[in-house]
């Protein structure tokens, strides 16, 4: 039982003993003591004044006296207004450290039989363009949340839904047919997803030319956008595809395979993976079948033009299109089919969709429609809504080819890490292969940490140069601290110093050392909160605060040069454990840590 839990229990006893009143444990508020005051933990006494009928100071003194007499770990207390500050004995904190040292996967909850089963969908790319910076945030968030939920003891299934059908796919296909002259990834040396993305941009360029020509001939702009020949041809291609036209399907399959091969390379570089990949070209069929059944059951309705809709006015919303006039499906149709397949196959307890906040309405509607269609699990859908990523130069636009390509950005980060490391002379004596491994870890650590340290709900601006700084709240700073700790441990072993499995409990440790152990003790709570909030930012903030404290400790407290052998051994145990937590925390963010930097 944690010291906080013990104190809460004893406060309940104290209020009963001192004032003859029974209270619930959940009413007891405990917080970390502010650094300017003496103490480790603080009890807020204001809620108990109605029982004591005394001043805040008198009440705090009564409770402090009781707790000091009944909890061995409390060595002293002081009162500041209505706050009872408790000083926890050093021996208790050292025992907490020793417990952490001997615990495998400290802070993690092991997977148990009957654990909550959570599915997380992330990435969800379109096969008409390569992944870009926005996809990077999506993938990193999804992967990290999966790691955090696993650490909370959940059974996690990571899935990807590839949006491989629809009008946007047909636009790339048509542009390649018209303007591609048969070029392939092999003939051009261009990665498959980049090649197909090139023709998505080409379609938009030629489409705009056609609109301008129609407007010049006297057509209204809105009408020109609908009547442009390229768009009409793309719409006809979509109808052919849904009808199973062999030539259209063959072209679609060929170009999709190019893109999927390209995606696999990007995912590997990014360090993310999936347990199962779904394709919209499969799931939309089930969605259409469910919609058609909903229509026959009277849950949905059909307009004279043939389109099928859901009426959500009773829920304070509008009407939602599910099938177009020509019978082709929309994103919502596909999501209905995909959700059904997943709940049916895996019997999941919760489904988390990692999708940008511009789709908030979409997932609200998805849950409502699934409920109307009779699926009891409709309320197990959670939308992890995240904000957009912008660059100092502004927003990105796929159609105009002004996105920041994921592959290019990751390579730029590696190049920057290489240049920075060489400038600092950090990797002398490394083989080229060893050095490249460090460059890769530092680059991806910088990218991932910079993105994941921001609350998912917030929009963010990504600045590559800031992210790779070796100082401040960055991935490389945290990685460097880990490497520093490994260096301390290696040198201690080389010098013949003993690093025991446990530190002696009767040491007189400093306030900073005590505070570091309290941060170690808080790691399991941070993991639980990060899981509860599905927020990697909580892990990021924690590990940054931990390395800041450790670096101050390292600066102020000798380790190898400490003459007291017991104290030196304690500091080595503490350093080693903090190194383990840094490595563990960073793994929850999908970040590797080099042993040397």
Secondary structure, DSSP 8 states (H G I E B T S, - for coil): --HHHHHHHHHHHHHHHHHS----GGG--EEE--TTSS-SEEEE-GGGHHHH-S-HHHHHHHHHHHHHHH-TTEEEEEEETTEEEEEE-HHHHHHHHHHHHTSTTTT-----TT--EEEEE----BTTS--BHHHHHHHHHHHHHHHHHHHTT-EEEEEEEEB--SHHHHHHHHHHHHH-TT--HHHH---HHHHHHHHHHHHHHHHHHHHHHHHHTT--HHHHHHH-HHHHHHHHHHHHHHTT-HHHHHHHHHHHHHHHHHHHHHHHHHT---SEEEEHHHHHHHHHHHHHHHHHTTSSEE-TTS-EEEE-GGGT--EEEEE-TTS-B-HHHHHHHHHHHHHHHH--SEEEEEEEGGGHHHHHHHHHHHHHTT-GGGGGEEEEEE--EEETTB---TTTT-S-BHHHHHHHHHHHHHHHHHHHTTTTT--HHHHHHHHHHHHHHHHHHHHHTS-TTS-EEE-HHHHT-SSSSSHHHHHHHHHHHHHHHHHHHHTT----SS--TT----HHHHHHHHHHHHHHHHHHHHHHHT-HHHHHHHHHHHHHHHHHHHHHS-STT-S-HHHHHHHHHHHHHHHHHHHHHHHHTT----S--
